[in-house]
């Protein structure tokens, strides 16, 4: 039997989407990187960059600030951006914190290099080159000369050494380099070079280390607790470092007076109004008040482009890692892979992509890998993943076989008699995710699970998923230059060991598999593409067999821009970098190339 989505619920969803088309939007993952397949560690860089928790079930109704002009009273030109959506701003610019203000990472602070997803190339940034030794046990970065911190002091190799050692010595610090820390033995400075010696070979650690945001030793060495430090007045190397003003409803970030790229940034700063709901953010974008936004806009051609075809533009490449339905595997019955697979078969992905994202993307297969990793996909794993197919009859049979019988009201019960009644957590106002959540929740009733959509303010949702304090949740997955980082975040035994209640950077559902850890170690020790492909085929098959997390659809790098006041945005015709402000650290390239008209 195939479930037909209930007619009444369908009308509700369609009506919700129509309302959204009038001004509701959604943001997507700020995760780091992903791109074309890369295997062996790069020996040197490509060409240098060109110069020149509130528990909220309803959205707040307060209006956002109307202060959205692009030119200040002193004639400075600010880019108005819609990125993070908060009802009020909290002043936190700690690059080691998980909930800091955009763009603390890759805007205020900078990494040594950038893997540019759009071009598939590594671009030098604070480092000009890097190289492995012959047996991949030592990685050396050459730090760029002439870079200054925003307070005028010189940035040197010692700052990089300090940053990496700070990360290595404090497991609670978050950052792009976190996953590499367990492989590192020592980090030392040798003139303008940083030498990273490994106690265990990891050829992909280069990406993690190269993407770590670097902080000044002369500031951070004086901080008593770098975990809780809010860093309200940052000293950094990025193109924008000066807090011009910071209010509950709007804040402005001015450019670095000592930025190392001559003539850049071209704009004077960034203005960020607080939008208490997607309605407010989307209306501002559609009306031309935002110069750059990274939000889901329903029916974008009609609701945004048609409003001002000369100036309103977008670029939505669906090359991101998938949106996931996460089931907390520390709790029964979600610790049973057959239960996870049955739940996956209980909803229709095609319906979700048609209604929730206006067919901007397509359903994910069981490997979870987006099409940008087509060369890595294991056809046998794809074929074996029948649990992504919509099949209510089979789902019910599997749940029966798992001993989850239905009660008198039709809702299944656990062995202890507790009904299978759950919230599916999602960020309030992220329209595409909320709609997907609603479709899943309603569909699961047909297989005896009483699921309810539960919305939270972003900060509250993020806190819950990181700490594993949920039963079911919609969430993102990890983007990276190779599929290994994606699967590491979903299946690593090391990351699964984080106790519930403590923040985990990737493995929110707490699934670990010793065989995956073994294969992971094999993968990172070889530079042979054929051997890496063989290992990745095995990892994909384990993912398909175990269904540790449930892929729904590829995430999209949302991006809209208005050309009334600014120009030189990336496009599908000129994809020098992704348009999305969420692409990190790629957005440094974006923010240093946008120009005022």
VOGU-3710 file (C-alpha; in Angstrom, 3 decimals, decimal comma):
1> xxxxxxxxxx> 0,000/0,000/0,000  1,272/3,462/-0,852  0,237/6,289/1,411  -1,485/9,229/-0,180  -0,706/12,383/1,760  -3,969/13,369/3,520  -5,905/15,874/1,455  -6,510/18,268/4,326  -2,837/18,324/5,280  -1,891/18,832/1,628
11> xxxxxxxxxx> -4,116/21,906/1,486  -2,518/23,205/4,684  0,979/22,772/3,277  0,087/24,379/-0,049  -1,557/27,297/1,751  1,507/27,666/3,978  3,736/27,732/0,907  1,533/30,381/-0,702  1,916/32,513/2,387  5,638/31,870/2,292
21> xxxxxxxxxx> 5,742/33,089/-1,285  4,606/36,442/0,000  7,700/36,713/2,147  8,727/33,624/4,112  12,276/32,373/3,812  14,624/29,824/5,221  18,301/29,651/5,803  20,453/26,582/5,507  23,586/25,143/6,950  26,640/27,236/7,762
31> xxxxxxxxxx> 28,800/24,199/7,459  32,206/24,387/5,973  33,236/22,952/2,650  32,505/20,558/-0,132  33,624/20,273/-3,711  34,926/17,999/-6,379  36,615/14,736/-5,534  40,085/15,123/-4,093  42,331/12,263/-3,149  46,015/12,855/-2,563
41> xxxxxxxxxx> 47,107/15,800/-0,412  47,988/18,881/-2,414  51,695/19,663/-2,431  51,431/23,369/-3,142  48,822/26,060/-3,532  47,144/27,388/-6,637  47,466/31,020/-7,661  47,104/33,651/-4,991  43,760/35,449/-4,680  43,279/38,464/-6,888
51> xxxxxxxxxx> 43,694/41,804/-5,163  41,361/44,366/-6,037  17,790/29,060/23,920  14,523/30,061/23,794  11,958/27,264/23,594  9,792/28,841/20,942  6,852/27,215/19,241  5,752/30,367/17,486  7,711/33,075/15,740  8,016/36,461/17,434
61> xxxxxxxxxx> 5,893/39,171/15,931  8,024/42,208/16,607  9,037/44,054/13,481  12,659/44,195/12,453  14,478/47,465/12,299  13,783/49,654/9,276  17,364/50,941/9,289  18,468/49,201/6,090  20,056/51,951/4,042  23,354/51,163/2,356
71> xxxxxxxxxx> 25,034/54,539/2,921  25,775/55,929/6,376  25,646/59,568/7,374  29,389/59,911/6,760  29,109/58,502/3,235  30,425/55,005/3,949  28,910/52,169/1,915  27,605/49,168/3,863  26,319/45,912/2,382  23,020/44,937/4,028
81> xxxxxxxxxx> 22,969/41,186/4,571  20,364/38,674/5,690  22,201/35,659/7,049  21,588/34,590/10,629  17,992/35,083/11,709  17,537/36,135/15,316  14,880/38,180/17,074  17,681/40,037/18,880  21,444/40,041/18,422  23,794/38,660/21,061
91> xxxxxxxxxx> 27,331/40,046/20,923  29,630/37,039/20,531  32,613/36,966/18,152  34,421/33,932/19,561  35,636/31,875/16,562  35,841/28,780/18,804  32,160/29,040/19,799  29,419/27,265/17,887  26,880/30,099/18,053  28,848/33,237/17,211
101> xxxxxxxxxx> 27,749/36,086/14,996  28,180/35,822/11,250  30,810/36,296/9,805  33,097/35,675/12,803  34,597/32,699/10,987  35,691/33,593/7,445  34,979/37,298/7,618  36,467/38,561/10,847  38,944/35,690/11,265  40,713/33,894/8,425
111> xxxxxxxxxx> 42,232/30,473/7,650  45,488/29,562/5,958  43,783/28,491/2,737  40,349/28,124/1,188  39,040/25,118/-0,684  36,815/26,905/-3,196  33,776/24,683/-3,747  32,724/26,477/-6,927  36,078/26,035/-8,686  37,378/22,906/-6,987
121> xxxxxxxxxx> 40,706/24,659/-6,298  42,599/25,466/-3,136  43,315/29,176/-2,835  46,122/30,535/-0,615  45,100/32,893/2,140  47,180/33,421/5,282  49,541/30,755/3,959  51,126/31,060/0,527  52,052/27,406/0,122  52,137/24,067/1,929
131> xxxxxxxxxx> 53,710/20,682/1,359  53,902/17,175/2,822  57,133/15,320/3,392  57,729/12,051/1,551  55,872/9,780/3,989  53,005/12,184/4,848  54,058/12,490/8,485  54,931/16,185/8,349  53,013/19,088/6,822  54,665/22,496/6,431
141> xxxxxxxxxx> 52,831/25,780/5,817  54,579/28,955/4,669  52,885/31,944/6,314  52,308/35,055/4,245  54,600/38,028/4,946  53,197/41,485/5,642  49,909/40,463/7,271  48,861/42,529/10,283  46,218/42,028/12,903  43,574/44,735/13,013
151> xxxxxxxxxx> 45,361/46,360/15,965  48,495/46,800/13,842  50,624/44,001/15,260  52,235/41,566/12,833  50,654/38,159/12,192  53,398/35,528/12,274  53,893/31,787/12,248  53,804/31,913/16,058  50,121/32,927/15,953  49,311/29,887/13,815
161> xxxxxxxxxx> 51,261/27,609/16,160  49,480/29,116/19,147  46,047/28,632/17,551  46,594/24,992/16,627  48,083/24,137/20,008  45,195/25,898/21,745  42,787/23,694/19,797  44,844/20,571/20,482  45,002/21,230/24,210  41,326/22,114/24,683
171> xxxxxxxxxx> 38,825/19,600/23,291  35,869/21,863/24,011  36,944/24,465/21,465  35,022/24,179/18,211  36,429/24,996/14,795  37,194/23,689/11,321  40,410/22,133/12,584  38,819/20,083/15,367  38,820/16,727/13,529  42,550/16,919/12,774
181> xxxxxxxxxx> 43,671/17,455/16,334  43,763/13,776/17,300  46,332/13,079/14,577  48,744/15,873/15,529  51,852/15,254/17,596  53,512/18,689/17,616  53,128/22,108/15,995  56,193/24,341/15,857  57,413/27,497/14,134  60,519/27,654/11,978
191> xxxxxxxxxx> 60,928/31,213/10,751  57,872/31,973/8,623  56,978/28,285/8,418  54,639/26,210/10,569  55,607/22,558/10,875  52,854/20,114/11,841  54,154/16,672/12,810  51,700/13,801/12,910  51,621/10,903/15,350  49,241/9,163/12,943
201> xxxxxxxxxx> 49,095/9,795/9,199  45,991/11,604/7,935  46,185/12,940/4,402  42,854/14,752/4,691  43,857/16,546/7,890  45,428/19,142/5,618  41,953/20,496/4,815  40,902/20,689/8,466  44,100/22,438/9,510  44,169/24,738/6,498
211> xxxxxxxxxx> 40,593/25,843/7,201  41,088/26,571/10,915  40,545/30,244/11,794  43,731/31,775/13,193  43,695/33,999/16,301  46,351/36,401/17,666  48,465/34,959/20,458  48,958/38,370/22,090  45,202/38,576/22,700  44,090/35,000/23,324
221> xxxxxxxxxx> 46,970/33,987/25,563  45,511/36,401/28,132  42,009/34,898/28,005  41,191/32,849/31,103  38,538/30,657/29,472  38,521/30,610/25,654  35,411/28,411/25,668  33,117/30,950/27,320  34,878/34,149/26,158  32,459/36,225/24,029
231> xxxxxxxxxx> 35,198/38,338/22,399  32,994/41,419/22,088  35,716/43,541/20,459  37,655/41,193/18,182  41,229/41,678/17,020  41,576/39,691/13,807  43,085/39,563/10,323  39,927/39,448/8,190  38,520/42,070/5,831  35,935/43,189/8,407
241> xxxxxxxxxx> 36,932/43,540/12,059  35,556/46,795/13,502  32,278/46,761/15,444  30,842/50,082/14,309  27,710/49,689/16,397  25,931/46,815/18,097  22,293/47,052/19,098  19,595/44,472/19,771  18,002/45,017/16,363  20,912/45,933/14,135
251> xxxxxxxxxx> 24,685/45,802/14,102  27,377/47,012/11,737  30,796/45,591/11,007  33,397/47,947/9,528  36,424/47,017/7,475  39,840/46,188/8,862  42,074/49,296/8,745  45,128/47,063/8,296  43,835/44,474/5,848  46,611/42,705/3,969
261> xxxxxxxxxx> 44,910/42,604/0,523  45,628/46,047/-0,927  42,490/47,916/-1,925  40,193/45,321/-0,388  37,544/45,035/0,758  35,854/47,319/-1,729  32,912/48,036/0,573  33,161/49,878/3,878  31,281/47,351/5,948  28,349/45,053/6,528
271> xxxxxxxxxx> 24,997/45,941/8,075  22,856/43,200/9,604  19,289/43,932/10,709  17,694/41,455/13,119  14,810/39,726/11,390  12,563/38,064/13,991  10,958/35,822/11,385  11,494/34,591/7,866  8,520/36,693/6,876  10,418/39,857/7,780
281> xxxxxxxxxx> 13,688/38,681/6,205  12,053/37,613/2,979  9,966/40,751/2,615  13,070/42,883/3,063  14,931/40,878/0,431  12,049/40,950/-2,052  11,638/44,696/-1,543  15,308/45,338/-2,277  16,314/46,280/1,271  18,848/43,444/1,519
291> xxxxxxxxxx> 21,769/43,531/-0,892  22,765/39,929/-0,189  20,710/37,112/1,320  21,133/33,378/1,718  17,542/32,356/2,277  15,103/29,916/0,750  12,547/31,899/-1,245  9,523/29,956/-2,503  8,833/30,270/-6,228  11,825/32,585/-6,512
301> xxxxxxxxxx> 11,274/33,594/-10,138  7,803/34,968/-9,455  8,203/36,237/-5,902  11,670/37,781/-6,180  13,057/38,112/-9,688  9,784/39,314/-11,233  9,552/42,052/-8,601  12,612/43,789/-10,111  14,070/41,759/-13,005  16,838/44,266/-13,624
311> xxxxxxxxxx> 18,268/44,056/-10,103  16,928/40,950/-8,328  18,926/37,784/-9,029  19,626/34,405/-7,445  21,814/31,312/-7,749  20,757/28,062/-6,031  23,271/25,265/-6,770  22,076/22,026/-5,052  25,580/20,706/-4,361  25,489/20,703/-0,579
321> xxxxxxxxxx> 25,425/17,667/1,707  21,895/16,488/2,473  19,267/17,676/4,893  18,830/14,794/7,330  16,177/13,344/9,570  18,232/12,597/12,684  17,105/9,915/15,134  18,807/9,856/18,528  20,542/6,470/18,506  21,207/6,588/22,251
331> xxxxxxxxxx> 17,499/5,924/22,746  15,396/2,864/21,946  13,976/2,097/19,423  16,160/4,435/17,333  19,186/2,288/18,167  17,729/-0,387/15,846  18,736/0,111/12,174  15,574/-1,637/10,977  13,446/0,872/12,880  15,429/3,731/11,336
341> xxxxxxxxxx> 14,917/2,236/7,860  11,207/1,743/8,461  10,829/5,377/9,487  12,713/6,386/6,334  10,234/4,440/4,190  7,324/6,127/5,926  7,535/9,436/4,025  7,731/10,492/0,385  10,902/12,403/-0,552  9,588/13,323/-3,980
351> xxxxxxxxxx> 6,600/14,995/-2,381  8,890/16,865/0,019  11,094/18,263/-2,746  8,092/19,302/-4,833  6,262/21,051/-1,997  8,973/22,137/0,436  11,642/23,311/-2,024  9,677/23,900/-5,243  11,761/21,164/-6,925  14,953/23,208/-6,558
361> xxxxxxxxxx> 16,546/19,859/-5,661  15,785/16,124/-5,944  15,457/13,347/-3,352  18,648/11,899/-1,883  19,618/8,287/-2,444  20,606/6,061/0,478  24,313/6,964/0,320  23,468/10,591/1,101  26,152/11,824/-1,302  25,114/14,773/-3,502
371> xxxxxxxxxx> 25,707/14,726/-7,255  28,908/16,715/-6,797  30,345/13,430/-5,481  29,038/11,367/-8,387  32,505/9,941/-9,090  32,657/8,577/-5,558  29,251/6,880/-5,468  29,122/3,114/-5,111  26,381/1,842/-7,481  25,944/-1,284/-5,359
381> xxxxxxxxxx> 25,315/0,811/-2,257  22,828/3,007/-4,118  20,973/-0,098/-5,336  20,955/-1,657/-1,867  19,405/1,419/-0,304  15,759/0,582/-0,857  14,885/2,190/2,475  14,753/5,631/0,870  11,790/4,469/-1,240  8,307/5,397/-0,040
391> xxxxxxxxxx> 6,745/2,088/1,055  4,276/2,256/3,932  3,352/-1,417/3,740  6,952/-2,574/4,130  7,606/0,034/6,837  4,692/-1,270/8,887  5,888/-4,843/8,455  9,384/-3,971/9,659  8,036/-2,170/12,719  5,813/-5,158/13,507
401> xxxxxxxxxx> 8,853/-7,441/13,249  10,742/-5,124/15,615  8,083/-5,854/18,269  6,591/-2,364/18,164  2,926/-3,275/18,287  0,036/-0,863/17,885  -2,048/0,221/20,828  -5,832/0,604/20,801  -5,450/4,103/19,352  -3,254/2,859/16,501
411> xxxxxxxxxx> -0,055/4,318/17,945  2,777/1,836/18,412  4,170/1,222/21,865  7,648/0,386/23,132  8,267/-2,801/25,138  7,832/-0,795/28,345  4,387/0,323/27,204  5,392/3,877/26,359  3,729/5,143/23,157  5,860/6,130/20,183
421> xxxxxxxxxx> 5,016/9,820/20,462  7,777/12,227/19,492  8,544/15,796/18,517  10,507/16,357/15,314  12,600/19,448/16,080  13,200/22,114/13,462  14,189/25,773/13,313  11,182/28,071/13,387  10,706/29,965/10,148  13,047/27,854/7,984
431> xxxxxxxxxx> 10,169/27,312/5,619  11,570/24,492/3,512  12,671/22,534/6,582  9,463/23,233/8,492  7,365/22,084/5,539  9,471/18,925/5,185  9,068/18,355/8,919  5,275/18,727/8,669  5,037/16,270/5,776  7,176/13,712/7,627
441> xxxxxxxxxx> 5,262/14,117/10,898  1,894/13,665/9,213  3,108/10,742/7,112  4,534/8,809/10,076  1,061/8,500/11,581  0,344/5,950/8,844  3,015/3,686/10,313  1,851/4,120/13,894  4,196/6,889/15,049  2,618/9,982/16,569
451> xxxxxxxxxx> 5,043/12,708/15,465  4,581/16,444/15,910  6,489/19,325/14,359  8,264/21,261/17,095  9,836/24,600/16,162  12,591/26,401/18,053  14,544/29,592/17,679  17,821/28,738/15,928  19,976/29,072/19,029  17,708/26,798/21,068
461> xxxxxxxxxx> 17,507/24,218/18,270  21,268/24,256/17,708  21,932/23,819/21,408  19,617/20,795/21,565  20,969/18,979/18,516  24,616/19,548/19,454  23,995/18,193/22,951  21,945/15,236/21,703  18,918/16,381/23,665  16,231/15,331/21,195
471> xxxxxxxxxx> 14,390/12,278/19,906  13,960/13,294/16,266  15,218/16,394/14,468  15,730/17,853/11,033  19,372/18,815/10,604  22,189/19,402/8,161  25,196/17,217/7,455  28,865/17,966/6,907  30,180/19,327/3,628  33,832/18,774/2,754
481> xxxxxxxxxx> 36,335/18,305/-0,058  35,968/14,492/0,176  33,087/12,200/1,220  35,139/10,986/4,158  34,418/14,105/6,211  30,699/13,696/5,471  30,648/10,100/6,745  33,002/10,872/9,621  30,441/13,296/11,023  27,680/10,684/10,763
491> xxxxxxxxxx> 29,381/7,438/11,804  32,642/8,063/13,658  32,979/6,189/16,922  35,235/8,929/18,234  32,641/11,655/17,686  29,818/9,423/18,945  31,489/9,166/22,344  30,500/12,713/23,314  28,095/12,315/26,271  24,547/13,553/25,832
501> xxxxxxxxxx> 24,447/17,025/27,325  27,840/18,021/25,913  28,160/19,781/22,545  29,197/17,623/19,595  30,260/19,385/16,416  28,967/16,834/13,878  27,635/13,561/15,281  24,478/14,926/16,850  22,620/11,589/16,734  25,538/9,804/18,499
511> xxxxxxxxxx> 26,073/6,870/16,133  29,484/5,210/16,082  30,791/2,202/14,166  34,228/0,636/14,882  34,480/-0,721/11,331  34,049/2,802/9,947  36,810/4,047/12,243  39,067/1,288/10,911  38,275/2,175/7,298  38,678/5,862/8,089
521> xxxxxxxxxx> 42,207/5,216/9,334  42,994/3,256/6,169  41,643/6,020/3,931  43,655/8,825/5,483  46,890/6,854/5,310  46,849/6,390/1,538  47,175/8,784/-1,373  46,264/6,143/-3,959  42,975/7,185/-5,623  42,030/3,598/-6,477
531> xxxxxxxxxx> 42,586/2,456/-2,904  40,647/5,412/-1,515  37,763/4,628/-3,860  37,717/1,009/-2,704  37,646/2,053/0,943  34,937/4,633/0,275  32,802/1,935/-1,396  32,937/-0,063/1,843  32,066/2,971/3,970  29,073/3,757/1,775
541> xxxxxxxxxx> 27,809/0,190/2,047  28,008/0,353/5,851  26,048/3,605/5,789  23,375/1,991/3,611  23,235/-1,132/5,779  23,043/0,776/9,065  21,085/3,937/8,124  22,686/5,884/10,998  20,959/9,052/9,767  18,249/9,459/7,156
551> xxxxxxxxxx> 19,044/11,580/4,066  16,096/13,560/2,748  17,373/15,871/-0,004  20,564/17,719/-0,923  20,949/20,986/0,910  21,148/24,009/-1,358  23,550/26,913/-1,279  20,873/29,605/-1,300  21,913/32,989/-2,592  20,050/36,145/-3,673
561> xxxxxxxxxx> 21,510/39,524/-4,531  20,362/42,969/-5,580  22,460/45,034/-8,017  21,013/48,489/-7,314  23,931/49,403/-5,079  26,535/46,655/-5,545  28,048/44,541/-8,276  30,561/41,730/-8,957  28,478/38,971/-7,373  29,236/35,394/-8,508
571> xxxxxxxxxx> 26,716/33,825/-10,870  26,197/30,537/-12,694  27,917/32,211/-15,672  30,771/33,560/-13,526  31,078/31,033/-10,657  34,296/32,354/-9,126  32,924/31,338/-5,711  29,559/30,288/-4,306  27,083/33,142/-3,871  25,835/31,803/-0,542
581> xxxxxxxxxx> 27,088/33,645/2,517  26,887/30,329/4,377  29,682/28,734/2,348  32,596/28,817/4,782  35,445/29,705/4,421  34,522/30,386/0,767  32,637/33,534/1,735  35,924/35,349/2,313  36,369/35,322/-1,462  32,824/36,620/-1,889
591> xxxxxxx> 33,107/39,391/0,705  36,408/40,664/-0,675  35,129/40,865/-4,259  31,713/42,540/-3,981  31,984/46,140/-5,193  29,828/49,241/-4,742  28,413/50,776/-7,909
//
